[in-house]
Amino acid sequence: MDDQTRIEIEAAAFRRLQQHLMEDRRDVQNIDMMNLAGFCRNCLSRWYQEAANERGIEMDKEEGREAFYRMPYSEWKAQHQTEASPDKQAEFETAFRENVLKDQS
């Protein structure tokens, strides 16, 4: 497989993942994804932002989120995010520390 085809296939797989998370499984909360898988929609939006920045495209955190969520993050939260239990929040602190903070050090 040539590089261009590989890139196109990877991009198609990313778009399908994005569709799955944004349209098919809106019920799945970010905190549950982070606690189980070590990443969530916010991680994907951050990775999108970082990839843009690495290519010289200025994009801040909110712009990255809006690009991934296809709406302002505040709208997504209001429409789809529910309050997390104290247990889930405690699990999240560990998952965030182990998966996000270690990537930034």
N, C-alpha and C positions, 0 to 999 in steps of 0.2 A: 504494500500500500504506500502510495506517495504521501509526502508531508501535507500537501494541501487537502487531500481527501481525508486524512486523519484529523486535521483541524476541523474540517466541516462536519465530520461524524461526531467529534467531541462537542462541538458547538450545538449540534442537534440534540445530543444527549443532555446537555446542560439545559437547553430550552425545554425539553420534556420534563426534566426534574423540576424546573421552575413552574411549569404548568401544573404538575402534580401537586406541588406544595401550595400554589396560589389559587388553584381552581378546584382540583379534585379532593384535596384534604385540608380544607380551611379549618376543619374541626381540630386538627392536631396542633396543639399549642407549642410555641417555641421552647418553653421551659421543659416540656416533655421530650422534645427532640434533643435538647442539650443534655438532659439528664440521662437519656438512653444512648445517644449516638455521639455526643461530644461536639455537636455542631447544630446550628439552627438556621432559620432564614436570615437572621441578622449576620451570622458568620458568612453566609453566601453573599450577602450584600457588601460586607467588608472586603471579602476576597475580590469581588467585582471592582470595588473602588481601588483596591491596591493594584490590581492588574491595569486599570486605567492610568493610575499615577505612575506606574513603572514604565508606561509607554508615553509619558509626557502629557497626558490628558489630566488637567486639574479637575479633581472631583473630591468633594468633602464627604463626610459620613452621611449627612442627610441626603445629598445627591445620589450617593451609592444606594442608599435604602430606597429612595424613590424610583431609581432605575430598576431595582430588583422587584420591589413590591408593586410597581406600576401605579403608584399613588403615594401621597405623603404618608410616612410611617404613622403619624398620629391618626390618620383616617383608618388604616389597617387595624391599629390597636383598638380604636373605638368600635369598629365593626366586628372584629373577630377574636380579640384577646379577652380571656377571662382571668379573674383573680386566682392566683396560685395559693395553695395551702402552705402553711408554715413548713411542713415536711418537704414539699416540692422546692420551696425557696432554699432550704438548707441543702438539699441535694444539688441545687443549681450552683450554690456558692462553691461547692467542691468541684463540680463539672467545669465551671468557668475557670477556676484557678488551674485545674489540670489541663484544660484544652485551649483556652484563649490566652491566659496570662503567660503560659510557658512559651507560646508562639511569639510573644512580643519581647521576650528577654534575649 
